[in-house]
Structures are given as C-alpha cells and as structure tokens.
C-alpha cells in the first residue's frame, strides 16, 4: 500500500491519529457510507483487492469447473497455506484451511476420544456455538461440561489462570480457552492456560476467532497445540474462510470432522476433506494476507485502539454508562462493550439502527448485558462521533416509542 510505504518510519501509536494516512486506507474498502457499521467483530467487509480476487477466481472456476477449479486452482491452496503459516509463525504442514472458526474448533472439540464421565473445561463466556458443541458431547457421549464465570470487566487477567487451575480435577480431559472473548473483547492469558494444561497433561484448544490479524502475536506467544480462527473478521478475507493450527505431532491422534482416508492420518489436509468446495474463497486469501502485511499488524492494532478510545473516553464520562471491558494496555484492542443503567439495551440497538442507521451488537449474557462496539480500519472519526452523539441523545432524551402501524 502506498499509504503504508509513505508512513513506514512513523511509530504506529503516532500514526494511529494521522487522518490523512487512514483516509487512504478507508478508500481501499467499498463500504456503504449511508450506514455506520460498528459490528465488524461478527464479519468484516473485505478490501476491494480481495473482492476482485474472489470474483476473478470464481469466474475462472466457472469456465470449466472440473478442470479449472480442481486441476489448476486447487494446487494453489498450498501458496495460501504457506502465507498463513508465515503469519502465524509455524510450519505450513500445521495449517488447515477451514470455512470458519466454528468448523475449526469443532474439529478439535469433536476430534478427541472421550469417555463417559470425562470432564471438559470452559468458561461461561466462551462462544455459544462452542459450548453447544460440548453440550452435544454431553448428551451423546456422557462427558461432563464444567463451566465457570469470569469477572466483568476483567481487570486482572492473572485471575483467569487461577480460575482454570481451581476447576481442574483428575477427570479433566480437555480445556477450551478464548484468546479474545467475543462478548467483551477481553484478551485472556491463553499462553498461561496452555502451560497450565501442559503441566497437567490436558490438551488446550485456543479459540482465536477474534484475535488473529487483530493485534500482533505469533504462535510462539501462545505455545499452543491447537488454535482456530476465522479469517473473514480481522484478516478481511472473503466470507467463508477460516484456519486451524494443529501441532504436527498432534495431527494423527485428532479425528477429522468429516471422515478422511487412512493415508491422510498424519496429514493436516485430512481436516479439509469436506467434499466439493469453491477454490475462490481460499485463493483470495492471498490478497487478504498481502493487504494485512502492507498495512502492518502494529499499525492496525494502534488504529483500532485509537478508535475504541475515542468513543469509550467520551461515552465513559456519562454517569449512566459503564464499560464492561477493561481498557488497560494489553487487556483489549478494537472490541469493547458498555452497559447503560436504566436502559433497555435491545431497544437501544434497534433505535440506533432505525433512527441513525448505526449497527452495533446487543450482548445478552446470564450475568450481564450491554452493547458491543467494533469499529474497523475503514471507520472514520466522524462516524465514531456520530455514534457517540446518538447514544448521548438516547441517554438524555430517552428512546421514542415505536410508531403504531396503520
């Protein structure tokens, strides 16, 4: 990117507020500016270059799918595999291409041999689909899902390791830990949980759905054997692209989600045996990786923090508003969640959309409720300020009752 090249020597923290630089980044996306999208944690728009690559590969595939897709394009997945492995800091033979984080995580959650009475350990803030996966194993296999709560906000991540430690028993056979909690954006000490599991001989699956390409880190910072992520969130890949990391010596014992031939027992590609699938989604990952490298992980993270702090500092001054995310350095990056006392949060989310065309996420958990705000690198300061003004207006004047039909 020309913008990145021009700013190569400027420290990321200082560059985070350089609107001339970020206006060039914003133009790399073809987004609808008639609305304000602050739900990029769910799925993010892809840059134009990624869109064009996806279209190009899809059109080429369609000319003669049985030849172009299977014989020409499919082998090129290996280049993408190497690119992702380089970003994550691992061997290419440890990276499987999946359709999303859920699929990658379920490969791990369902791929271990477990017996009735075996315990699997997770928090009550892990992603709902992953908890449902373990609950199905409870019903089908007789395993025991043990859940424990996390503090909100989480001011001391070190507490998390102690909570995991206290829940471990001789029956614990598997641990799930979120690298970044989807509900609040809180970053958890995944490496320390991995180390704890290794000390006790318990495998640890790291849910990295929201962390990969969101802020700078590599496999060496986690030391994990199993890591899964979505690539259509912070890598800005096409929708329907995910990644699974399995340490090479752990590939054989882990069963694939869909059956694979025995000859692939030691091959990471056994986790990709899903039948006929499009080549375009995965090959366009090459452009997403190139965009991420050009922008730079440090610059991206610094900008996301800059945008987060702009709305959090302004709204945080309101006496009725409380942050559910600790914003201490290293505790969160681009995602944060707030609660407003005396406010119907679901109604506020609807109001922000109906009145202001602002997209945010309603978070409803048995222990807390709030609104998750997730800007991205294409978000402008003006959009952040309009969001703040809309929330302040609702807090001061209330939410109008819905108009009666007819």
N, C-alpha and C positions, 0 to 999 in steps of 0.2 A: 504493500500500500504506500502511495506517495506520501500520505499524511504521516504514516509511521516513520518513513525514512527521514522526513524533514525534522521530526522530533526525537530522533534516535538518542541524542545525548541528554535530553531533558529528563530529570528524575520523574518516575511515574506519579508520585504524590503531587508534584508541582504541575505536571501535565494534566492531571485529573480535572483541573478547573480552566483549562485552555479551551474556550468555546470555539475558537477558530479551527483547532485540531479536530474536535469532536463533531463539528458540523460536517467535516469531510467523511468521518466515519458514518454519520447518520445518513448521508447520501448513498452509502453502499447498500442500504436496505430500501425495498419498495414496500413501504407500510402505509396503512390508511391513517392519515393525519386528521380525519374527521372524528376520530375517537382517540382516547388515551389508553393505551394498553399497559397496565401495571400488573399483568398476570403472566409474566414471562417465565416464571418458575414452573408453570404447567407445561408449556411448549412455546418455543420461541420462533419468530419469523427467521427465515434463512436469508443471508445476503443475496443480492442479485446474481452474483457469480455462481453461487450454489444452485439457485433456481435454474439458471441457464444450463449448468452441467447436468442437472437432473433431467431437464427437458431433452437435452442433446442425447443422453444415453437412452432415454425412453424411446425417442423417435428412432434411433438406430436399432434398438432391440426389435421394434415393431416391424421393421422392414423384412426381417426373416428370423423370427424368434428362435427357432430350433438351432439355427446356425449362429446368428449374431450374438444372442444372449448367452447360449451355453458354451459355444466354442471360442468366441472372440472375447466377450466381456468378462465372463466368469473367471478366467485365469487372472484377470487384472485385479481381482479382490486381494491378491497377495501383496500388491503395492500398498493398498489401503491398510492392510493388516500391519505391514511394516511401519507405516506412518503413525498409526495409533500406538504401536509398541514403543516407538521412539518417544512419543509424547508422554507416555506413562512410565517410561524407563524400565522396560522389561524386554524379554525375548519375544519375537514375533510368534513363536510356537506356543505362546501362553495367552494369545488373544483370539477370542472367538467373536464373530460379528453376529449380533442378535437384532431383534426388532425393537427392543426397548429394555429398560432396566427391569421391569417386572418379569419378562421372559428370562433374562439372565439370572435374576435372583431365584426364580422358581427352579431353574436347572440345579442350583445349589441346594435349595430347601428340600426339593423332592429327590435329589440325586444321592443322598446319603442313606445307607441301610440303617434303619432304626427299628427297635423292638418295642412292644407294649411296655409302658412304664418309663421309657427313656424320656428325659426332660430336654426341652429346647427352651432357650432363654432369650427374651426380648424385652423392650420397654413398651409402655402403653402409648408412646409417641412414635413408634415405628409406623411405616406406611401401612394403611389399612389393607391393601391387597396382599401384602406380605404376611400380615397377621392372619388373614383369611386362609392363606396357603398353609400355615401351620395348624390352623383350626381344622382344616380338612384332613391333615395328617392325624390330628387327634381323633376325628370320627372314623377314619379309615384304618389307621394303624395302631391306635391306642396309645400314642405318645402323649406327653403332658406338656402343654404350653404354660410356661411361667412368665408372667408379666410383672413389671414393677414400674412405678411412676418416676418421672424426672421433675426437678424443680422448674418453675416458670416464673420469671426468667431464670436462666441458668448462669449465675454469676461466678461460679467456681466449677469449671469442667472437671477438676480433680475429684469432685464428689462422685462423678459418674462411675469411675473405676471402682470406688469403694462400694457403690450400689451393686454393680455387677458381681464383685467379689462376695458380697454377703448373700447373694442369691444362688451361688454355685453350690452344688451338692455332689455326692458321688454318682448320682444318676444323670448329671448334666452331660449331654452328648453333642450339643450344637448351640452356638451363640450367634445372634444377629445383632449388628450394631450399625446405626446410621452415622455416616460421616458428617452429614448435614441434615438436621431434622426438617422434614418437608413442611411441618406446621408453623415453625417459627424462624427457620433459617439458622438455628443454633448449631455451631460446629462442635462436634463431640471429639473427645480424645481417642480416636479409633485405634491409633498405634498402641496405646497403653492397654486397651481392651484386648487387642490382638496378642500382646505379650502375656497378659493375664491368662488368656485361653491356652496359649502355648505352654505356659508353666504347668497348667492343669491337664494338658493333653486333650483339650477340647477345641475342635475347629471353630474358627470365627469367620462368618460371612460379613463383608463390609458392603453396606448399601450406599453407593456413591452416586445415586441418581441426580442429586443436586450439586455435587461438588466438582466433578470432572470438568475441566476447562472453565470453571467459575473463578477459581483462585489458584495461585501457583503451588503445586506439590507434585511429587512423583511417587512411584511405588516404594522407593527407599524410605519415604517419610511415613509409610503405613506398615511396611514389613508383612503385609497380609498374604494369605494363600488364596483367598477368593475375594474378588471385587467386581461389582456390577454397576453399570451406569447407563443412562440414556444419553444419546448424542444429539437429540433434537431439542435439548434445553440450552445448555451453555456453550456447546461447540457450534451451535447454529447450523446443524446438519438437517437434511430433509426429514420430515416426519416418518417414523418407522425405522429408526436406526439406533441400535444400542451396542454395548460392548461388555464382554465378560472376560475377566482375567482369572486364570487358574494356574497356580504354580506348576511347573512342568511335571514334577514328580507326583502331583496330586491329580493329574488328569485321569489316569487309569482307574482309580477307585471310584470316581464320581460318575454315576449313571447319567446319560443324556436324557433330556425331557422327552424327546422323540427317539425311538429305537434307531440304532446305527449298527452296521455290520461289525463283527468282532475284529476285523482287520484294522478298524479305527480306534480300538480300545485305548491306545496311547497317543492318539492324535487329537489336538484341540478342535479340529474340524468336525469331530463327532457331535459337537454341540450345535452344529449348523445344519444338521440333517433334518430339514423341515419340509422337504418336498419342493415343488416348483415355487420359485420366488423371483421377484424382479431384481435385475442386476443394477438398475439405475440408482436406486436408493443408496446402495452401498458404495458404488463408484463415485457418486457425487460427494462422498465424504472427503475425497481428496481435496476438493476445493474448500470445504469447511476447515480442514486442517491447515491449508495454506493461509486462509483468512485469519485463523487464530494465531498462527505463527507471525504473520505480518503485523497484526495488532499488538501482540505480546501479552502474555498472561498477567504480568505485573501491571501493565497499563490498564488492562481490562478490569482487574480487581480494584485498582485505585479509583477508577471512574465509577464503578458500581458503589463503592463505599461513599464517594463524594455525593452521588445522587441520593443514596439512602440517608446520609447525614443531613442533607438539605431538608427533606420532609420530616425526618424524625426530630431534628432540633426545633423546627418551627411548631409542629403539632405537639411536641413534648412539653411545650410551655403552657399548654392549655390545662387547667386544673382538673378537667374531667377525663383526660387521656392518660393512659398508662402503657408503656412499652412492655410487651411480653417477651422481648428478645434483648439479651444483654449485648450492648454495642461495644464492649471493651475490645481492645485490639486482639485479633485472633479468635474472638468468640463468634463473629458473624461477618458476612460480607455484603452481598447485594439484597438479601431477603431479610425482612423484618416484619413483625406483627404487632399490632396495637389493639388495645381494648378501650372503649369509651363507656364510662359509668352512666347508667340510666338510659342507654341507647340500645335499641333493637338492631343488632349488627346485621342480621339478614335484611332488614328493611333499609338500612343504610347502604348496603351493597346494591340493592335494587334501585334506590334513589340516585346513587352516583351514576348508575348506568342510564336510567330513564331521564334524569334531568340534565346530566352533564356529559353523558357518553364516556364515562370513565370505568374501565374494567379493573376490579380488584377481586380478591378471593375471600369468601366467608370461611372462617375456620371455626368448626364446632367440634369440641372435644369434651368428653365427660367431665374433665377438670377445669376447663377454661374455654372462653370464646373470644374471638377477635376478628380482625381483618388483616390479611397478609398483603403486603405491598412489594411488588417485584418489578422495578424498572430494568431496562437493559441499556446497552451502549448506544442504541439509536434514540433513547428518550432524551428530550430537551429539558432544559431548566424551566422553560415556560410551562411545559406540561406538568412538571413537578409542582410548580407554584399554583397552577390552576387546580390541581388535585387538593392541595392544602387549603386553598380558599373554599373549595366546595365542601370539604369536611368541616371547616370552621363555620361555614354558613349553616350547615345542618346542626352542629352543636349549639349554636346560638339561637337559631330560629326554629329548630325542630324540622321534622320531615313531614311534608304535607300529606294528608290522607289521599289514597289513590282516588282518582276521579271515577265516579259511578258510570258504568256503561249505559248507553241509551239516554 
